[in-house]
Amino acid sequence: MKGEDVAMHGEVGGKLAVSAAMEQLAGAEEDQHYEHHVQHANPVRRFLSWWISWWVPGMGMMAEAYFVFSVGNLKDIWKAQYPKCFDHKLYTDDQLECSSQLTNTLTYTQVGGIIAGQLGIGFIADRIGRKWGSVLNAALMLVFGILMAASSGPTTAALFTMFTVSQALFGVGVGGEYPVASTSANERAENTKHLQHRRGETVVCVFSMQGWGNLINTAVLVILMAAFGQYGKPYDPDSLNLVWRLSYGIGLIPIAFMLFWRIFMLKESKVWIRKRSSLKSLGESSGSVSKRNWLLVKHYWHRVGGTALAWFVWDFAFYGNKLFQSTFIKIINPKASLIQVLEWTLLNSAVALTGYYFAAFTIDKPWMGRKRMQAMGFAWMGLLFLICAADYVHLVAGGIKWFQFLYYFSSFWGQFGPNATTWLLPAEIVPTEMRAMCHGFAAAVGKAGALVAGVVFNLVDDRGKFWISAACGIAGVFVTLLFCPDLTGLDLKEGDKRWLAIVAGEPDAYDGPAVNPKHLSLLERLTGVGKNFSGAADDSDSDSGVAAKATAKAAALAVPTAKGDEPAEPVQGEQVQLAEK
């Protein structure tokens, strides 16, 4: 056999191996439980089946928001209960029982723990699976949530030292929930026939539980404050103590249920299991983990970096505003009592929650999609905050109702935009076996934005906060348009097929929908990523296209030449059969 025939034989074998690996990827299956309930005559039962399908998987995000956002709600309560720890205007540093470093770390350690969980558990979940990653998150949240509610000590400083440490470790479980919940929801939609074209809706509905967590926490605090008669000054320290501890105790109930359900009821992702098998079938062609990581950076750096940067500017504005929400509400109502501040916060949470569902029910529509929604949300956020900053003096002095409308309307567009899409996109844009890790990285960069916001917003006045938030909105538009692809309507299995070809050293062997220019970012199109796209390929035949090319070359190898050369040895029968399918 001549050298060129040997090279061609190796190329054919490589493409056939890729085709065989593609055959092992999980396909969409019918959900019998869903089919039973969707055909039920009772519309209430049908609605409950749909509601439970995302409410239970989203309980981790509900717990995340319930506990994380509670700190912003509780700071005023703690200030009234522990003035010598939190009231820096009433007491000098010598008179305070808690250092400013300790009270400030309530926010920073929380975010630090979340970042650690996003990176650490995101990495682990790609190795131990989505089920056990979910169990680990719930276990961490339950144990350290109990310690948060039970925090105590001989002094106020000791109490909040215990609380701060417990909160940081609770945050590790919260952080892990981001990549695991998003990847699990994406893969469930990918593997279920009736959800394939509703993947965005499925994932965003799960994420909407974050909005419910925020709303429920605020509502619980309002109810508890009213139940203990804390409508205004003077406040009873013992009643306030029961309010915040009971609020955390109530939040532990869904976490306990969530842990039980994940241990005994949750099934492992079939998409994750089958992808591991497909990589093993490539044998040595799949390369080492370090090789695959390098290929990820080489081919997907702009996607991962773009979604991470978009998340950074969003969280900078979003969490900055959440952390200082009570400040903005004081601008709207300078004489607001503790319970009135919570009531305004509850209204803001309700407005924001509607944004999640506007996002969920439009994100899979061809006229909207992920990219357009994210850019639109950023643009509205930038415009509304720009108006607040530019006309701040007039709005605060005489146009307070307009100020209130602008602030709350920005919350709506934040959810009907970047808050939903930044959680969805990082789990769609990369291969299955690296999905949780990359989502965790993007989320961690986003939380770094929240951490930076906590520092920067402390250094500027209220008007400056709006200028900064407006700049973040404008930056988000440009990042989205340049770096973020739009995978609306694309089966994520196609992305895995493309990745298998890349890993096997045959990137040009794939010419299916995953490299269709409409599913690529502007930067990818400019750099020629979609040059191999075959317009004839659709979501179902890109693997057969790879196999067909390999079969044609195999046939060519088997034909003797005019000079009497021996035909090339045929490739393995099993691979030929796969190629001919």
PyMOL commands that set and color helices and strands:
alter all, ss='L'
color gray80, all
select helices_A, chain A and resi 3-23+32-38+43-55+59-68+70-81+83-86+100-128+130-149+156-190+193-207+209-227+237-264+270-281+283-286+289-323+325-332+338-360+369-390+392-397+400-427+432-456+462-483+492-503+507-509+513-515+517-519+522-526+529-532+542-558+573-580
alter helices_A, ss='H'
color red, helices_A
deselect
rebuild
show_as cartoon
